[in-house]
Amino acid sequence: MRNAKSAGDNKNNDKESDEERRKELVLSIAVILAVISMFVVHPDDTYVSYIDFRTLAILFCLMVIVAGMREIGVFDYIAQSLLNRVKSISGIVMILVLLCFFLSMVITNDVALITFVPFAILILKRFPKEVRCHWLIPCVVMQTAAANLGSMMTPIGNPQNLYLYGKANLQASSFFLLMLPYTVLSLLILIIWIAIHTKRKTDNETNCMDGSTHKAVYAKTQSRKISDKLRLTIYLILFFLSLLAVGRLISIWIVFACVIAWAAAFDSKLFRNADYALLGTFTALFVFIGNLGRIPQFCSILQNLIQTREVIIAVAASQVMSNVPAAILLSGFTNNYRALIIGTNLGGLGTMIASMASLISFKYISREDASLRGKYFIWFTAANVILLVILLAAAKILGQL
């Protein structure tokens, strides 16, 4: 058992290392761009004004808090409590997908996928091979789409939302109403998608959750509990304070001080779980975009290109650079932040790098079975293109395109 556990831990560590390398690559590119721009616009006192310290502080607080909640098993407990209530494979898939959809609204799309994709693979591996082959790739593709789609509903669902929400100086209610039609439509599409795939179920699937099979599937998940109720209470309080800070009801620096004090005094290992690569990427991009904005010729060209085309340009830019850098880049050349919010959220669909979170799922599938990479890529691309076309059509109907 210990050897098996060690092997599992090593496998998870390898996956986390892949994720770190991916983020470090993006950080390296951002730093190179920032350094190049410094040769054109030499460093001066204005550089400090480029950096959105408030966004960086909120991101840091949420990273630490969510990491703490994940460490004590909050999200595993929620998932297992819900899964234990269903007795069909389609019900299990529905729960796994909807967990990504709804929890990504508060724990970000990255964390939702890191938490629930390996959990889904673990559960599906306990079914007969025919059933597993029928559901594994569709389930993970659905989870990935669900995380990217659900996260667009809230300012804290993904980094570009938090950044653009701050730039736009929106009320939380205005942000929710802006993204509500797309979120509701996305949820309906996911439910219909699962229902259609369920109708194609295999012969072994109908009774696969009866009797002993049902017990075997959950044999290793029944005992999972939240390990520390006191820490959970503290994290929930800090999370609530962070939401107040996002809504500008209290100063983020009060929350930042509370998070730092708690982690330093009682849970210092949480500092290691913050995504410093993402924070560094934001900072480097702030410098790069700030410098570009001080180059009149470039600024004029980009402003003319973007004007009245914010949604389409944001979607297109996201396909090649991902939606977080696209949001930071384009926000320097237009004040139509509402259109950028829509465009960068919808732009998370499409290519696998449109939302960098999507690469997380691809890595998990690749590690599980390298032979599935081609099939997964086809499923992912087809599903994302279809979803993007449908949501862009909705944007056209709503007069936002």
C-alpha positions in Angstrom: 0.0 0.0 0.0 2.8 2.4 0.9 4.5 1.7 -2.4 1.3 2.3 -4.3 0.8 5.5 -2.4 4.3 6.7 -3.1 3.8 6.0 -6.8 0.6 7.9 -6.8 2.3 10.8 -5.0 5.1 10.8 -7.5 2.7 10.8 -10.3 0.9 13.8 -8.9 4.2 15.6 -8.3 5.1 15.0 -12.0 1.8 16.5 -13.1 2.3 19.5 -10.8 5.9 19.9 -12.2 4.5 19.9 -15.8 2.0 22.6 -14.7 4.8 24.7 -13.2 7.0 24.4 -16.3 4.0 25.6 -18.5 3.5 28.6 -16.3 7.2 29.4 -16.1 7.3 29.4 -20.0 4.5 32.0 -20.1 6.3 34.0 -17.4 9.6 33.8 -19.4 7.9 35.1 -22.5 6.2 38.0 -20.6 9.5 39.0 -18.9 11.3 39.0 -22.3 8.6 41.2 -23.8 8.9 43.6 -20.8 12.7 43.8 -21.0 12.6 44.4 -24.8 10.0 47.2 -24.2 12.4 48.8 -21.7 14.9 49.5 -24.4 12.3 51.6 -26.2 10.8 53.3 -23.1 13.5 53.6 -20.5 12.6 52.9 -16.9 11.4 55.9 -14.9 9.0 56.8 -12.1 5.9 56.1 -14.3 6.7 52.4 -14.3 5.2 52.1 -10.8 1.8 53.3 -12.1 1.7 50.5 -14.7 1.2 47.8 -12.0 -2.2 47.0 -10.6 -1.2 46.1 -7.1 -4.8 45.7 -6.0 -5.4 42.9 -8.5 -2.1 41.2 -7.6 -3.0 41.4 -3.8 -6.5 39.9 -4.4 -5.1 37.1 -6.6 -2.5 36.3 -3.9 -5.1 36.2 -1.1 -7.4 33.9 -3.1 -4.6 31.6 -4.1 -3.5 31.1 -0.5 -7.1 30.7 0.9 -8.1 28.2 -1.8 -4.9 26.3 -1.4 -5.6 26.0 2.3 -9.2 24.7 1.7 -7.9 22.2 -0.8 -5.3 21.0 1.6 -7.8 20.1 4.3 -10.0 18.2 1.8 -12.9 20.6 1.4 -13.4 20.1 -2.3 -12.8 16.3 -2.2 -15.4 16.1 0.6 -18.0 18.0 -1.5 -17.3 15.9 -4.5 -17.5 12.6 -2.7 -20.7 13.6 -0.7 -22.5 14.4 -4.0 -21.2 11.3 -5.9 -22.3 9.0 -3.1 -25.9 10.0 -3.8 -26.0 8.8 -7.5 -26.1 5.2 -8.8 -25.6 5.7 -12.6 -22.5 6.5 -14.6 -24.3 9.3 -16.3 -25.2 10.7 -12.9 -21.6 10.5 -11.8 -20.4 12.3 -15.0 -23.1 15.0 -14.5 -21.8 15.6 -10.9 -18.2 15.7 -12.0 -18.9 18.2 -14.8 -21.2 20.4 -12.7 -18.7 20.5 -9.9 -16.2 22.0 -12.3 -18.8 24.4 -13.6 -20.1 25.8 -10.3 -17.0 25.6 -8.2 -14.9 27.3 -10.8 -16.9 30.4 -10.1 -15.3 30.7 -6.7 -12.0 28.6 -6.8 -11.0 29.5 -10.4 -11.0 27.3 -13.5 -7.4 26.1 -12.9 -8.0 24.9 -9.3 -11.3 23.2 -10.4 -9.5 21.2 -13.0 -6.5 20.3 -10.9 -8.9 19.1 -8.2 -11.6 17.3 -10.2 -10.1 15.9 -13.4 -7.8 13.5 -11.6 -10.7 12.6 -9.3 -12.8 11.8 -12.3 -10.1 9.7 -13.9 -9.8 7.8 -10.6 -13.5 7.1 -10.4 -13.9 6.1 -14.1 -11.0 3.7 -13.9 -13.0 1.5 -11.5 -15.7 0.8 -14.1 -15.5 -2.0 -16.8 -13.2 -1.1 -19.7 -15.9 -0.7 -22.2 -17.7 1.8 -19.9 -14.5 3.6 -19.1 -13.5 4.0 -22.7 -17.0 5.3 -23.6 -16.9 8.1 -20.9 -13.3 9.0 -20.1 -12.4 11.5 -22.8 -15.9 13.0 -23.1 -16.0 13.5 -19.3 -12.7 15.2 -19.1 -13.5 17.4 -22.2 -16.8 18.3 -20.6 -15.1 19.1 -17.3 -12.6 21.3 -19.0 -15.3 23.2 -20.9 -17.4 23.4 -17.8 -14.5 25.0 -15.8 -13.8 27.6 -18.5 -17.5 28.3 -18.9 -18.6 28.4 -15.3 -15.6 30.6 -14.3 -16.8 33.4 -16.6 -19.8 34.1 -14.3 -17.9 35.8 -11.5 -15.1 38.4 -11.1 -13.0 35.8 -9.2 -13.6 32.9 -11.6 -10.4 33.5 -13.5 -7.6 36.0 -13.4 -8.6 38.1 -16.4 -12.1 38.6 -15.0 -10.6 39.9 -11.7 -8.3 42.3 -13.6 -11.0 43.6 -16.0 -13.5 43.8 -13.3 -11.2 46.2 -11.4 -10.4 48.2 -14.6 -14.0 48.6 -15.5 -14.9 49.7 -11.9 -18.1 47.6 -12.2 -20.5 46.6 -9.5 -20.7 42.9 -8.9 -24.3 42.8 -9.9 -23.4 44.4 -13.3 -20.7 41.8 -13.9 -23.1 39.0 -13.1 -25.8 40.4 -15.4 -23.3 40.9 -18.2 -22.2 37.2 -18.2 -25.5 35.6 -17.0 -26.9 34.9 -20.5 -23.7 33.1 -21.6 -23.4 31.2 -18.4 -27.0 29.9 -18.5 -26.7 29.0 -22.1 -23.5 27.1 -21.4 -25.1 25.2 -18.6 -27.9 24.1 -20.8 -25.5 23.0 -23.5 -23.5 20.9 -21.0 -26.6 19.2 -19.7 -27.9 18.4 -23.2 -24.4 17.2 -24.2 -24.3 14.7 -21.3 -27.9 13.6 -22.1 -27.0 12.9 -25.7 -23.8 11.0 -24.8 -25.8 9.0 -22.2 -28.2 7.8 -24.9 -25.2 6.2 -26.6 -24.4 4.1 -23.5 -22.7 0.8 -23.7 -24.4 -2.6 -23.0 -22.4 -2.9 -19.8 -23.4 0.5 -18.5 -27.0 -0.1 -17.6 -26.3 -2.2 -14.5 -22.8 -1.2 -13.8 -23.7 0.6 -10.6 -25.7 -2.2 -9.1 -24.7 -4.1 -6.0 -21.1 -5.0 -5.6 -19.9 -2.7 -8.4 -21.4 0.3 -6.7 -19.6 -0.6 -3.5 -16.3 -1.1 -5.3 -16.4 2.2 -7.0 -16.8 4.1 -3.7 -14.8 1.8 -1.5 -11.9 4.2 -1.3 -13.9 7.4 -1.0 -16.4 6.8 1.8 -14.0 7.8 4.7 -12.8 11.2 3.4 -13.6 14.0 5.8 -12.5 17.6 6.2 -9.4 17.3 8.4 -9.5 20.5 10.4 -12.8 22.3 11.1 -11.1 25.2 12.8 -8.9 25.9 9.8 -11.9 25.6 7.6 -13.7 28.3 9.6 -10.7 30.6 9.3 -10.4 30.0 5.6 -14.2 30.7 5.1 -13.9 34.0 7.1 -10.8 35.0 5.0 -12.6 34.1 1.8 -15.7 36.1 2.8 -13.4 39.1 3.5 -11.7 38.7 0.1 -15.2 38.8 -1.5 -15.9 42.0 0.3 -12.5 43.4 -0.9 -13.4 42.4 -4.5 -16.7 44.3 -4.1 -14.7 47.2 -2.7 -16.6 47.1 0.6 -13.3 46.9 2.6 -9.7 47.6 1.7 -7.9 44.7 0.1 -4.8 45.6 2.2 -6.7 44.7 5.4 -7.5 41.3 3.9 -3.9 41.0 2.6 -2.6 41.7 6.1 -4.9 39.1 7.6 -4.0 36.4 5.1 -0.2 37.1 5.6 -0.6 37.1 9.4 -2.5 33.8 9.5 -0.3 32.0 7.1 2.9 33.3 8.7 1.8 32.3 12.2 -0.1 29.1 11.7 0.2 27.7 8.1 3.4 29.0 6.5 3.5 26.2 3.9 0.6 27.9 2.2 3.1 30.5 0.9 4.6 27.8 -1.3 1.2 27.1 -2.9 0.7 30.6 -4.3 1.0 30.8 -8.0 4.0 33.2 -8.2 4.5 32.5 -11.9 1.1 33.9 -12.6 1.7 36.9 -10.4 5.0 37.5 -12.1 3.4 37.1 -15.5 0.8 39.8 -14.6 3.6 42.1 -13.4 5.7 41.7 -16.5 2.7 42.2 -18.8 1.8 45.3 -16.9 5.2 46.7 -17.7 5.1 45.6 -21.3 1.6 47.0 -22.0 2.4 50.2 -20.1 5.4 50.8 -22.3 3.5 50.0 -25.5 1.0 52.7 -24.4 3.8 55.2 -24.4 4.7 54.5 -28.0 2.4 56.8 -30.0 2.6 55.1 -33.4 1.9 51.6 -32.0 -0.8 52.9 -29.7 -2.7 54.6 -32.5 -2.6 51.6 -34.8 -3.9 49.2 -32.1 -6.6 51.6 -30.9 -7.9 51.9 -34.5 -7.8 48.1 -35.0 -9.7 47.3 -31.8 -12.3 50.1 -31.9 -15.8 48.6 -32.2 -14.3 45.1 -32.6 -13.4 44.4 -29.0 -15.2 41.1 -28.7 -13.9 39.6 -31.9 -10.3 40.9 -31.4 -10.3 39.5 -27.8 -11.5 36.1 -29.0 -8.9 36.0 -31.8 -6.1 37.2 -29.6 -7.0 34.6 -27.0 -6.6 31.8 -29.5 -2.9 32.5 -29.9 -1.8 34.0 -26.6 -4.5 32.8 -24.1 -7.1 35.0 -22.6 -5.2 36.4 -19.6 -2.4 38.0 -21.6 -5.0 39.1 -24.2 -7.1 40.9 -21.5 -4.0 42.8 -20.2 -2.8 43.6 -23.7 -6.1 44.9 -25.1 -7.1 46.7 -22.0 -4.3 49.2 -22.6 -5.9 50.3 -25.9 -9.7 50.5 -25.3 -12.0 51.5 -22.5 -14.8 49.1 -23.6 -14.0 46.7 -20.8 -17.4 45.1 -20.9 -16.7 43.9 -24.4 -13.3 42.7 -23.3 -14.8 40.7 -20.5 -17.2 39.0 -22.9 -14.5 38.5 -25.6 -11.8 37.1 -23.3 -14.2 34.8 -21.6 -15.6 33.4 -24.8 -12.1 33.4 -26.1 -11.1 30.8 -23.5 -12.9 28.4 -25.9 -11.3 27.3 -29.2 -7.7 26.3 -29.2 -6.1 24.4 -26.3 -4.0 27.5 -25.4 -7.0 29.9 -25.5 -7.4 29.2 -21.8 -4.1 27.9 -20.3 -6.2 26.0 -17.8 -7.2 23.7 -20.6 -3.7 22.3 -20.8 -4.1 20.9 -17.3 -6.7 18.4 -18.4 -4.6 17.5 -21.5 -1.6 16.7 -19.2 -3.7 14.5 -17.0 -5.0 12.5 -20.0 -1.5 12.3 -21.4 -0.1 10.9 -18.2 -2.9 8.5 -17.8 -2.5 7.0 -21.4 -0.3 8.7 -24.0 -2.2 6.9 -26.8 -5.3 8.9 -26.0 -3.7 12.3 -26.7 -4.8 12.4 -30.4 -8.4 11.4 -29.7 -8.6 13.8 -26.8 -7.3 16.7 -28.9 -9.9 16.0 -31.6 -12.7 15.8 -29.0 -11.5 18.9 -27.3 -11.1 21.0 -30.4 -14.4 20.0 -32.0 -16.3 20.6 -28.7 -14.7 24.0 -28.1 -15.2 25.3 -31.6 -18.9 24.3 -31.5 -19.3 26.0 -28.1 -17.5 29.1 -29.3 -19.7 29.4 -32.4 -22.9 29.0 -30.3 -21.8 31.6 -27.8 -20.6 34.1 -30.4 -24.0 33.6 -32.1 -25.6 34.5 -28.7 -23.4 37.6 -28.4 -24.6 38.6 -31.9 -28.2 38.2 -30.9 -27.7 40.1 -27.7 -26.1 43.0 -29.8 -22.7 42.6 -28.2 -20.9 41.5 -31.3 
